[in-house]
Amino acid sequence: MNYWLVKSEPDAWSWDDQVKAKTTFWNGVRNYMAANFMRAMKIGDRAFFYHSNEGKEIVGVVEITKEFYPDPKDETGKFGMVDVTAVERLPTPVTLVQIKADPALSNMVLVKNSRLSVQPVTPEEWKYIAKLGGIKA
């Protein structure tokens, strides 16, 4: 299993929206690096759900339930989307401030390239953040 982090502005699509929908597509990614990470996602992979701009915190976990497929809103045909299903809320959200202040997470992509909307998370980072957030890895 691989681990990821996906970002959404809560006023556009929040964790509560994800929970209500349960399963939905993750689209709108127009950065080539982020799109390539989405291409690498496999069914069963897990991703942290991160509220960007407002909150700036990891608030939940989703599972990839459909692998990369074309995004019908992309007229160029270069970008796609995946489907994600809500798994669980973090009892204790993990903030960007916490992550940046923690030496154990200093190499995390979120710290080094915080603008990337889809990014990998190492198994060690996943376990560490899961513990901080109050869930089992």
C-alpha positions as CSV (number, residue, x, y, z in Angstrom):
1,M,0.0,0.0,0.0
2,N,1.1,3.5,-0.8
3,Y,0.3,6.6,1.2
4,W,-0.6,10.1,0.0
5,L,-1.9,13.5,1.0
6,V,-4.6,15.3,-1.0
7,K,-5.5,18.9,-0.4
8,S,-8.8,20.7,-0.7
9,E,-9.9,24.2,0.3
10,P,-12.7,23.5,2.8
11,D,-14.9,26.2,1.2
12,A,-14.7,24.3,-2.1
13,W,-14.8,20.7,-0.7
14,S,-14.5,20.0,3.0
15,W,-14.0,16.8,5.0
16,D,-17.7,17.1,6.0
17,D,-18.6,17.2,2.3
18,Q,-16.5,14.1,1.7
19,V,-18.1,12.2,4.6
20,K,-21.6,13.2,3.3
21,A,-20.8,12.0,-0.2
22,K,-18.8,9.0,1.1
23,T,-17.3,8.3,-2.3
24,T,-16.5,10.9,-4.9
25,F,-14.0,11.8,-7.6
26,W,-10.9,13.8,-6.9
27,N,-10.5,16.1,-9.8
28,G,-9.3,19.6,-10.8
29,V,-5.6,18.8,-10.5
30,R,-3.7,20.7,-13.2
31,N,-0.1,20.4,-11.9
32,Y,1.9,17.8,-13.8
33,M,3.8,16.5,-10.8
34,A,0.5,16.2,-8.8
35,A,-1.2,14.5,-11.7
36,N,1.7,12.0,-12.0
37,F,1.3,11.2,-8.3
38,M,-2.4,10.5,-9.0
39,R,-1.5,8.2,-11.9
40,A,0.6,6.2,-9.4
41,M,-2.3,5.8,-7.0
42,K,-3.7,2.2,-6.7
43,I,-7.0,0.9,-5.3
44,G,-6.6,0.5,-1.6
45,D,-4.0,3.2,-1.1
46,R,-4.7,5.6,1.7
47,A,-4.5,9.4,1.7
48,F,-4.6,12.0,4.3
49,F,-7.3,14.6,3.6
50,Y,-5.8,18.1,4.2
51,H,-7.7,21.4,4.5
52,S,-5.6,24.0,2.7
53,N,-5.9,27.8,3.0
54,E,-8.4,27.6,5.9
55,G,-7.3,25.4,8.8
56,K,-4.2,24.1,7.2
57,E,-4.5,20.7,8.9
58,I,-4.9,17.0,8.2
59,V,-8.5,16.2,9.2
60,G,-9.2,12.7,7.8
61,V,-8.3,9.7,5.8
62,V,-9.6,8.6,2.4
63,E,-9.0,5.4,0.5
64,I,-8.4,5.3,-3.3
65,T,-11.4,3.3,-4.7
66,K,-10.9,3.9,-8.5
67,E,-7.6,4.4,-10.2
68,F,-6.7,7.3,-12.5
69,Y,-9.1,8.0,-15.4
70,P,-9.8,11.0,-17.7
71,D,-11.2,14.2,-16.2
72,P,-14.1,15.2,-18.5
73,K,-13.5,18.8,-17.6
74,D,-10.0,18.8,-19.0
75,E,-10.2,19.7,-22.7
76,T,-6.5,18.9,-23.2
77,G,-7.0,15.3,-22.2
78,K,-3.7,15.5,-20.2
79,F,-5.2,15.3,-16.7
80,G,-7.4,12.9,-14.9
81,M,-8.9,12.0,-11.5
82,V,-9.3,9.2,-9.0
83,D,-12.2,8.2,-6.8
84,V,-11.8,8.4,-3.0
85,T,-13.9,7.1,-0.2
86,A,-14.0,8.6,3.3
87,V,-12.5,6.2,5.9
88,E,-12.2,8.1,9.2
89,R,-11.8,11.5,10.7
90,L,-8.8,12.3,12.8
91,P,-9.9,12.8,16.4
92,T,-7.1,15.4,16.7
93,P,-6.4,17.3,13.5
94,V,-2.7,17.6,12.7
95,T,-1.8,21.2,11.8
96,L,0.8,22.4,9.3
97,V,2.4,24.4,12.2
98,Q,2.8,21.1,14.1
99,I,4.2,19.3,11.1
100,K,6.7,22.0,10.3
101,A,7.9,22.2,13.9
102,D,8.5,18.5,14.2
103,P,12.0,17.3,13.2
104,A,10.7,13.8,12.5
105,L,8.6,15.3,9.6
106,S,11.2,17.8,8.3
107,N,11.6,15.9,5.0
108,M,7.9,15.6,4.3
109,V,6.8,16.8,0.9
110,L,4.2,19.0,2.7
111,V,7.1,20.9,4.4
112,K,9.4,21.1,1.3
113,N,6.7,21.7,-1.4
114,S,3.6,22.8,0.5
115,R,1.8,24.1,-2.6
116,L,1.6,20.6,-4.3
117,S,-2.1,19.5,-4.1
118,V,-1.4,15.7,-4.3
119,Q,1.8,14.3,-2.8
120,P,3.3,11.1,-1.5
121,V,3.7,10.3,2.2
122,T,6.2,7.8,3.4
123,P,5.1,4.8,5.6
124,E,7.1,6.3,8.5
125,E,5.4,9.7,8.1
126,W,2.0,8.0,7.8
127,K,2.4,6.1,11.1
128,Y,3.8,9.2,12.9
129,I,1.0,11.5,11.8
130,A,-1.7,8.8,12.4
131,K,-0.5,8.6,16.0
132,L,-0.5,12.4,16.4
133,G,-4.0,12.4,15.0
134,G,-5.3,9.7,17.3
135,I,-5.9,6.9,14.7
136,K,-4.3,3.5,14.1
137,A,-1.8,3.4,11.2
